[in-house]
């Protein structure tokens, strides 16, 4: 779905980029689901684990899903707005967002969805965050082919620099692919 919202023209030199990336955009805005974010932890690693417990990648996590389920629910990977993503997550099960779902009760998604959801969570917690796109080897294994990938870049106030965070790198996924 293409949004009919007008594009915002922002002169970046006139604003503080750290403050700019603290604010939700119309894509990352959780809308009425904002109330469900109150229970989220303040640290990045547990936020990444929470995202991992809410989403399942419809291609790289196929081993956990029934092929019929993927065909029936593949449309979920086309949701583009956090409000729609959170709505569907909570339709699948009414558990708090901090509770990991069984794979079949997770939203079928892509790395873009994971990065967008983590970006929303970080911004909600007062961590400036933005999405970045590029290319990576599958599960960072250089013997695997490169593919497009989306991750989060967040402002590390202590280091006074932007840092990368792969929203798909939950503890569960790191364990499965031995990426510690």
N, C-alpha and C positions, 0 to 999 in steps of 0.2 A: 504494500500500500504506500503510495506516495503522499506525503503530507502536503496539505494546502497552506501550512503555516509560512509566513514570509520569512525569508532568510534575514538573520540579524547581521547588520554590518557593524563590526566592532573594530575600532582602531586599537590594535594591541599595544602600541607604544604609549597609549594614554591610560592604560590600566595595569595594575599589578597582576602578573600572570599567576602567582600563587593564589591570590584571592579569586581570580577568575575560575580556576579549576577546583575551587571549593564548592561552587554552585552547581546544582543539578541543571542539566539541559532539558529540553522537552523530550529527549530520548531517554535520558537516565532518571527522570522524575518518577518516583514511586507512586505518586498520586495518593489515593485513599489507602494504599498499603503502607504508607509511612509509619503508621502505628505499629506494624509488625517488626520494624527495624530497631525499635527501642531495646530489645533484648540482645542485640548483637554485641559481641565483644569489641574492645577498642584496638586490638592488635591485628596486624596484617596476616600473620600465619593462621590464626584461628578463623579469620574471615575467609581466607582461601579454602580452608577445610570445609567451612559451611557451604560455600559455593559448590565444592565438589560433592557434597551430600545432597544437593538440590537438583543438579543437572547430570545428564549422561550424554556423552557425545554419540550421535547416531551412527557414526562411522567407526571411530577408533574403539568404542566400547561395545561394539556389536555382539561380542561373545557373551554379554550379560543379558541380552535382549532376544526375545522371540522375533523372528522375521516378520510375522504377521503384525505384531505390535508396532514395529518400525514402519511398515507400510501404512498402517492405520493412523499413526500419530506423527508421521514425518513433517506434517504441516507445522508442528510446534517449533521446529528449527527455523521457521520463517517469521516468528514473532520478532518485532523490531524494537519495541518500547518496553522499558522495565515494568511499567504498569501492567502491560499485557503478560509479560513473563511471570511476574509475581501472581497475577490473577490465576494463571494456568497452574502454577506450582501449588497454590492453595486449593484449587479445584481437585487436583489429584489426591491430596491428603491435607487435612486441616491441622496437622501437627505444627508446632512452632518452627520457624525457619532454622533454628539452631539444632533441630533434630534431623539427622541424616535419614533419607528415605531409602527403601529397597529400590534396586535399579529400575524396576518396572513402574515405580511411582515417582520417578524423577522426570523432569522435563527433558524431552529429546532436544538436543542443542548442538551448537558448534562452539568453537573457541571464542567467536565474537560474542555470543550470548554470555559465556562465562566471564569474559573480560568486562562486558558492559555491566553485569550484575555486581561484580567485585568493585568496579569503579563507583557505582551507585552507593554500595555499602561504605566504601572508604569516604566518599564525600559526606555521607550522612554522619560519619564518625569524626568529621573535621579534618580529614586527610586530603589535601589537594591531589586529584588524580585525573588522568586522561588516557584515552586509548591510543595505542600505536599499532601499526600494521607493518608486516614485513614477511620474511621467509625464514623457515627453520626446518631442520631435519626432523622427521617423525620421532617424537620422544627424545629429541636431542642426540640421536644415534647417527653419527656421521656416515654409517654404511647405508642408511635409509635415504630415500630421495627427499629433496626439498619440497616444501609446500607452503602455501600462504598461511599466515598465522597472525592472530591478534592477541596482544597482551596489554597489561596496564603499566603505566609509568606513574609513579607517585612521588610527591615531594617529601624527602627525608629531611626533616627540620634539623636533626642533630648533625647530619653530614653536610647540610646546606647544598643539596644537589638532588636531581631527579634520579630515581632508582627504578629498575624494571621488576615486575612481578608477573609471573605466568599464572593466570587465574585457574588454569587446568592442573597446576602442580599441587594438588591437595596431598595430604599424608597418604591417603589411600592409593592415589595414582603413583606417587613416588615409590611406595612399597611394591606395587605391582610391577613396575619397570626398573626397580632397583636403582633409583635416581637420587639417593641420599647424599 
